[in-house]
Amino acid sequence: MKKKIWIFLIILVLLAGGFFYWWSNRQSEEEESQPPTLFSKEDYKIQERADGKYIVVEKVGLTAKVPEGWRVEKEGSDIPEPEYWINLYSPDAEVKEILTKGCSIGVMLATATETVQRIEENIKLLQEHPEKSSELKDDYFLADKFDIIEISDYSALKVISQEHQIMGQGINVDIPIGSNVWINFNTVFPSGYKEKCSPIWEDFLKTVVIK
């Protein structure tokens, strides 16, 4: 099926010291499309609580607990306007252009009306016609598997990438909030680290609250 919208190819895996994302050029030069606008650096707050460290984004009522002992890094740029995301790294994480050791989790929020609409359409397709999941591979680069999971009472699209001998395997969880807020959680398991990192990733998702 020909799509005349920006098909955005998303693997928000933590490569080159942080996750990177991209969306493709629109297929029709005549049709305009608005790309996502990431939240600003100040939108992501880090709170120390009695039971540990939390990421808090008050705009959307989001809280998520940082795995114990992990470091928190805000990544992004102020040019042409402030757009940021959060990277979490385990104590043993090493980055040599790509994450080669340890575990990592990315947290990104954006205002993205068209993206939210597309995620909702994909969730609906999987819910009503799971046998058509292969159609979603047009929108998600290197995707291997798709699933619908629940995060804090919200339906979320889970995308698992193909496993690569060098780069490992990435997972994205896309959550549409309202009509224009997109929340993305992502991780990558370097080669040989899936067994260690996967349980930490799953435990992290269980701490996510969106009010």
C-alpha positions in Angstrom: 0.0 0.0 0.0 1.4 3.3 -1.0 1.6 5.8 1.8 1.8 9.5 1.2 2.9 10.5 4.6 6.3 10.5 6.3 6.9 6.9 7.1 9.2 7.1 10.0 11.7 4.5 10.4 12.3 4.1 14.1 14.9 2.2 15.9 15.6 4.2 19.0 18.4 2.1 20.1 21.3 3.3 22.1 24.0 3.4 19.5 27.0 5.8 19.4 26.5 6.7 23.1 22.8 7.2 22.9 19.8 6.1 20.9 19.4 7.5 17.5 16.2 7.9 15.5 15.3 9.0 12.1 12.3 9.2 9.9 12.4 9.0 6.1 11.7 11.8 3.6 8.1 12.1 2.6 7.2 10.1 -0.5 5.4 13.0 -2.2 7.1 16.4 -2.4 3.7 18.0 -2.7 2.5 16.8 0.7 3.7 18.5 3.8 4.2 16.7 7.1 5.2 17.9 10.6 8.0 15.9 12.2 8.0 15.2 16.0 9.3 17.9 18.3 11.2 16.5 21.3 10.6 17.8 24.8 13.1 20.3 26.2 15.9 19.5 28.7 14.0 21.1 31.5 11.0 18.9 31.0 12.9 15.9 32.2 13.5 16.1 36.0 15.5 13.7 38.1 14.2 13.2 41.6 15.9 11.4 44.5 13.4 9.5 46.6 13.6 7.3 49.6 13.5 4.2 47.4 15.8 5.4 44.6 16.1 7.8 41.7 13.2 8.6 39.4 12.7 10.3 36.0 9.7 12.7 36.2 8.0 14.5 33.3 5.3 16.5 34.9 3.8 17.6 31.5 2.3 14.1 31.0 2.3 12.8 34.6 5.1 10.4 33.8 7.4 8.8 36.4 9.8 5.9 35.9 12.4 4.5 38.3 16.1 4.4 37.3 17.7 1.0 37.8 19.8 1.0 41.0 23.3 2.2 40.4 22.7 3.4 36.8 23.8 6.8 35.6 21.5 9.2 33.9 22.5 11.4 31.0 20.5 14.0 29.2 21.2 14.1 25.5 20.2 16.5 22.8 20.7 20.0 21.4 19.4 23.6 21.8 19.8 24.2 18.1 17.6 25.1 16.3 15.4 24.6 19.4 15.8 22.6 22.6 15.1 19.0 22.0 16.3 16.3 24.4 16.0 12.7 25.6 17.3 10.6 28.5 19.8 7.8 28.4 20.3 5.4 31.3 23.5 3.3 31.5 24.5 0.4 33.8 27.8 0.8 35.7 29.6 -1.5 33.3 28.3 0.1 30.1 30.9 0.9 27.5 30.3 2.8 24.3 32.7 2.6 21.4 30.6 4.3 18.7 28.0 1.7 19.6 27.2 0.2 23.0 29.5 -2.8 23.3 29.1 -3.8 26.9 26.5 -3.4 29.7 22.9 -2.3 29.5 21.1 0.9 28.5 17.6 2.3 28.4 16.4 5.4 26.5 13.5 7.6 27.4 12.1 10.1 24.9 9.0 12.3 24.8 7.8 14.3 21.8 4.9 16.4 20.5 4.0 14.4 17.4 0.4 14.5 16.2 1.0 12.5 13.0 3.3 10.0 14.7 0.6 9.4 17.4 -2.0 8.8 14.8 0.2 6.3 13.0 1.1 4.4 16.2 -2.6 4.2 17.1 -3.4 2.9 13.6 -0.7 0.2 14.0 -2.0 -0.8 17.4 -5.5 -1.1 16.0 -4.3 -3.2 13.1 -2.4 -5.6 15.4 -5.4 -5.8 17.8 -7.9 -6.5 15.0 -5.8 -8.3 12.5 -2.7 -9.8 14.1 -2.0 -11.9 11.0 -1.2 -8.7 9.2 1.7 -7.7 11.4 4.1 -8.0 8.5 2.5 -4.9 7.0 4.1 -2.8 9.8 7.6 -3.6 8.6 7.1 -0.8 6.0 7.1 1.7 8.9 9.8 0.2 11.2 13.3 -0.3 9.8 14.8 -3.7 10.5 11.8 -4.7 12.7 11.4 -8.4 13.4 8.5 -8.8 15.8 5.5 -6.7 17.0 3.4 -6.9 20.1 0.8 -4.9 22.0 1.6 -4.5 25.7 0.0 -2.4 28.5 2.0 0.3 30.2 0.2 2.0 33.1 -3.2 1.3 31.5 -2.1 2.6 28.1 -1.8 0.4 25.0 1.7 0.5 23.7 3.3 -0.9 20.5 6.4 -3.0 21.2 8.8 -3.4 18.3 11.7 -5.9 18.4 14.5 -5.5 15.9 16.4 -8.2 14.1 19.3 -9.5 16.1 22.7 -8.3 14.8 26.0 -10.0 15.5 27.7 -6.7 16.3 25.0 -4.3 17.3 22.9 -6.7 19.2 19.1 -6.4 19.4 17.0 -3.3 20.0 13.5 -2.9 21.4 11.2 0.0 21.2 8.0 0.7 23.1 5.8 3.4 21.6 3.0 4.9 23.7 0.5 7.4 22.2 -0.9 9.8 24.8 -3.9 11.9 23.9 -3.9 13.3 20.4 -0.3 14.5 20.2 2.1 13.1 22.8 4.4 10.3 21.9 6.4 8.5 24.7 9.2 6.1 23.6 11.2 3.7 25.8 14.0 1.9 24.1 16.8 -0.5 24.8 19.5 -2.4 23.1 21.1 -5.7 24.2 24.7 -5.9 23.0 25.9 -9.3 21.8 26.2 -11.6 24.8 24.2 -9.2 27.2 20.6 -10.1 26.4 20.3 -12.5 29.3 21.6 -9.9 31.8 19.9 -6.8 30.4 16.4 -8.2 29.5 15.2 -8.7 33.1 16.3 -5.2 34.0 14.5 -3.7 31.0 11.3 -5.6 31.9 11.5 -4.4 35.6 12.0 -0.8 34.4 8.8 -0.9 32.4 6.9 -2.1 35.4 7.9 1.1 37.3 6.4 3.4 34.6 3.4 5.4 35.7 1.5 7.7 33.5 -1.3 9.7 35.2 
